[in-house]
Amino acid sequence: MKLTRRTLIGSGLTAAALLAAPSVFGQAKPKIVIIGGGAGGATAARYLAKDGAGALDVTLVEANPVYTTCFFSNLYLGGFREFESLQHGYDKIAAGGVTVINDLATGVDRNARTVTLAGGQTLAYDRLILSPGIDFKDGSVPGWSVEAAEKMPHAYKAGPQTQLLKSMVEAMPAGGVFAMIAPPNPYRCPPGPYERISMIAHLLKQKNPTAKIMVLDPKDKYSKQALFEEGWAKHYDGMIDWIGPDFGGGAVEVRPDSMEIVVDGTVEKIDACNVIPGQIAGKIAQIAAVTDDKGWAPVHPENMKSKMDDNVYVLGDSSAQGDMPKSGFSANSQAKVAAMSIRGELLGSKVFPAKYSNTCWSLIAPDDGVKVGASYQPTPEKIASVESFISQTGEDAALRKATYEESLGWYEGITTDMFG
Ligand SMILES: Cc1cc2nc3c(=O)[nH]c(=O)nc-3n(C[C@H](O)[C@H](O)[C@H](O)COP(=O)(O)OP(=O)(O)OC[C@H]3O[C@@H](n4cnc5c(N)ncnc54)[C@H](O)[C@@H]3O)c2cc1C
């Protein structure tokens, strides 16, 4: 469809807005390229296509033909979900008017406003959205490298790594030792490692009840700590040892070939190990040079636009935005704000003040769910938390069951919002 006076009027574009949006002249439709079809990118693609009502040319570049959610991947580890239930294709996004390209974006030229793909294609854009998730910081755990993930999986990008981790836990000998090297801040899904420990403990309690779990943590406190500690004492008493930095949790070296870890100079033989290294923004954000010296991409809190480039937006885990945790819920919420901002810039549609929200549920044991959440608003400095809530210790079983059931509804709702 060509952009005509009629389609512009039909989309509510006023004369003043036309002047403010010169990029719509002289081309068929404004082009938006989105790199990354996960929580942030898939949502942005769907909302731009749907609310743009055909006036925007939206292309989604995603390396994998099927997306496997990290959210609820811990429940798969615990035996509460099938792996396939975490997988989502892109057919419905394509049917909604988005051009979906399964390829790896390898270059961004911000001056020419083009993206290059591994397959050789070059895509021009008026606005670029980056939502590539995370990559791992080199050397953050001595002895570990991305290649070593075949022996000591991270399972912090869901897919084969998640299946590998589960098979390793299941293959542990009776009474064996599982170790997790927890990540330093900031990292995706603050309660994720501790929900994972709960789910692995649940699995072991049934199949290998004398097995032990060690968590080596470089942080002296962690998300929902009181709730996890209470739950571990109640359901998995004596099975889990959490070792913080005071006792060597922050000074760990791993030896993937011999299945050993070295804690504060002492060599420990283990049977399975989950290394969750330090994290930085997805590599393409680094390539696009929209990241800072800490490895994350600073954005304007009111719309998720990069502070380095007015034509680029960064969503989700890669962004440095303020108080929001790196979660799928956050990425989905940010994507809607960015989509509204882009429609405002390119089509002149009304832009409402940004509001963001997040809730992170964690399952500790069957029907024992807890949550933490907040609503957020932009301030001049950052996206700031304005109102928050958290489950309480000592809650009754009915409330915990209701919290878990709420999380099931959330998963169905949010994945439909992202993938159709
Ligand atoms: C164990 C675990 C449990 C979690 N549980 C929850 C939860 O319960 N609730 C919650 O809200 N969040 C949860 N999260 C966090 C959530 O998964 C992330 O915060 C969310 O996925 C971030 O969205 P994103 O769009 O930034 O990145 P992602 O969802 O990771 O999407 C990035 C996409 O970009 C693609 N990509 C990257 N680079 C390129 C490139 N160069 N070219 C093409 N494609 C590219 C990737 O293939 C990927 O599909 C959990 C995470 C983990 C690890």
The ligand as a Tripos MOL2 file, in Angstrom:
@<TRIPOS>MOLECULE
LIG
   53    58     1     0     0
SMALL
NO_CHARGES

@<TRIPOS>ATOM
      1 C1         15.5610  -19.0770   34.0040 C.3       1 LIG1
      2 C2         14.8400  -17.8170   33.6440 C.ar      1 LIG1
      3 C3         13.5500  -17.6080   34.0960 C.ar      1 LIG1
      4 C4         12.8790  -16.4350   33.7560 C.ar      1 LIG1
      5 N1         11.6060  -16.2640   34.2350 N.ar      1 LIG1
      6 C5         10.9510  -15.1260   33.9530 C.ar      1 LIG1
      7 C6          9.6230  -14.9340   34.4280 C.ar      1 LIG1
      8 O1          9.0620  -15.7920   35.1150 O.2       1 LIG1
      9 N2          8.9900  -13.7920   34.1000 N.ar      1 LIG1
     10 C7          9.5760  -12.8430   33.3150 C.ar      1 LIG1
     11 O2          8.9080  -11.8310   33.0260 O.2       1 LIG1
     12 N3         10.8400  -12.9910   32.8460 N.ar      1 LIG1
     13 C8         11.5320  -14.0990   33.1500 C.ar      1 LIG1
     14 N4         12.8090  -14.2730   32.6560 N.ar      1 LIG1
     15 C9         13.5050  -13.1550   31.9520 C.3       1 LIG1
     16 C10        13.1100  -13.0570   30.4810 C.3       1 LIG1
     17 O3         13.3350  -14.2700   29.8140 O.3       1 LIG1
     18 C11        13.9210  -11.9590   29.7940 C.3       1 LIG1
     19 O4         13.9740  -10.8270   30.6170 O.3       1 LIG1
     20 C12        13.2650  -11.5670   28.4710 C.3       1 LIG1
     21 O5         13.2640  -12.6810   27.6190 O.3       1 LIG1
     22 C13        13.9880  -10.3910   27.8450 C.3       1 LIG1
     23 O6         13.4020  -10.0770   26.6110 O.3       1 LIG1
     24 P1         14.3160   -9.4660   25.4530 P.3       1 LIG1
     25 O7         13.3930   -9.1360   24.3270 O.co2     1 LIG1
     26 O8         15.1940   -8.4230   26.0090 O.co2     1 LIG1
     27 O9         15.2760  -10.6720   25.0520 O.3       1 LIG1
     28 P2         14.9380  -12.1490   24.6050 P.3       1 LIG1
     29 O10        13.5690  -12.5480   25.0130 O.co2     1 LIG1
     30 O11        16.0770  -12.9980   25.0300 O.co2     1 LIG1
     31 O12        14.9200  -12.0630   23.0310 O.3       1 LIG1
     32 C14        16.0760  -11.7890   22.3110 C.3       1 LIG1
     33 C15        15.9240  -12.4070   20.9310 C.3       1 LIG1
     34 O13        16.8310  -11.7800   20.0490 O.3       1 LIG1
     35 C16        17.3850  -12.7400   19.1900 C.3       1 LIG1
     36 N5         18.6470  -12.1700   18.7160 N.ar      1 LIG1
     37 C17        19.6880  -11.7400   19.4780 C.ar      1 LIG1
     38 N6         20.6450  -11.2240   18.6930 N.ar      1 LIG1
     39 C18        20.1910  -11.3160   17.4220 C.ar      1 LIG1
     40 C19        20.7350  -10.9410   16.1770 C.ar      1 LIG1
     41 N7         21.9340  -10.3630   16.0800 N.pl3     1 LIG1
     42 N8         20.0130  -11.1990   15.0560 N.ar      1 LIG1
     43 C20        18.8050  -11.7870   15.1430 C.ar      1 LIG1
     44 N9         18.2390  -12.1600   16.3050 N.ar      1 LIG1
     45 C21        18.9250  -11.9130   17.4290 C.ar      1 LIG1
     46 C22        17.5150  -13.9780   20.0510 C.3       1 LIG1
     47 O14        17.5590  -15.1480   19.2540 O.3       1 LIG1
     48 C23        16.2560  -13.8960   20.9050 C.3       1 LIG1
     49 O15        15.1660  -14.5960   20.3270 O.3       1 LIG1
     50 C24        13.5040  -15.4570   32.9520 C.ar      1 LIG1
     51 C25        14.8030  -15.6830   32.4800 C.ar      1 LIG1
     52 C26        15.4670  -16.8390   32.8230 C.ar      1 LIG1
     53 C27        16.8440  -17.0730   32.2980 C.3       1 LIG1
@<TRIPOS>BOND
     1     1     2 1
     2     2     3 ar
     3     2    52 ar
     4     3     4 ar
     5     4     5 ar
     6     4    50 ar
     7     5     6 ar
     8     6     7 ar
     9     6    13 1
    10     7     8 2
    11     7     9 ar
    12     9    10 ar
    13    10    11 2
    14    10    12 ar
    15    12    13 ar
    16    13    14 ar
    17    14    15 1
    18    14    50 ar
    19    15    16 1
    20    16    17 1
    21    16    18 1
    22    18    19 1
    23    18    20 1
    24    20    21 1
    25    20    22 1
    26    22    23 1
    27    23    24 1
    28    24    25 2
    29    24    26 1
    30    24    27 1
    31    27    28 1
    32    28    29 2
    33    28    30 1
    34    28    31 1
    35    31    32 1
    36    32    33 1
    37    33    34 1
    38    33    48 1
    39    34    35 1
    40    35    36 1
    41    35    46 1
    42    36    37 ar
    43    36    45 ar
    44    37    38 ar
    45    38    39 ar
    46    39    40 ar
    47    39    45 ar
    48    40    41 1
    49    40    42 ar
    50    42    43 ar
    51    43    44 ar
    52    44    45 ar
    53    46    47 1
    54    46    48 1
    55    48    49 1
    56    50    51 ar
    57    51    52 ar
    58    52    53 1
@<TRIPOS>SUBSTRUCTURE
     1 LIG1         1 GROUP 0 **** ****
